[in-house]
Amino acid sequence: MISRFSRFVLYHRKQLSWSIAELSRRSKLTCPEISRLETGKRTPTLRHVKGLAEAARIEARGKKTIV
């Protein structure tokens, strides 16, 4: 079952037209980690949430935000 968190990450990544590789670069998480988070195969840890939050802050300084 895909969690709300998984759907949230996937939805906002697609809204920003970011590839998994782009989100990986911005969040400092690996591509496989992001893929597993988006498919619900991995439970997010604090490190994952912090990395994704950092990626969101970077984009928030630009034209869009994911949160």
DARA-V397575 format. One line per field, one symbol per residue. phi: phi as a letter, one per 40 degrees, with the letter a starting at -180 (. if undefined). burial: b if it has 16 or more other ideal C-beta (glycine too) atoms within 10 Angstrom, else e. Layout:
phi->???
burial->???
This chain:
phi->.ccccdccccdcccccfccccccccccgbcdcccdccccgcbccbccccccccccccdcccccbbbb
burial->eeeebbeebbebbeebebebeebbebbebeeebbebbbeeeeebeeebeebbeebbeebeeeeeebe
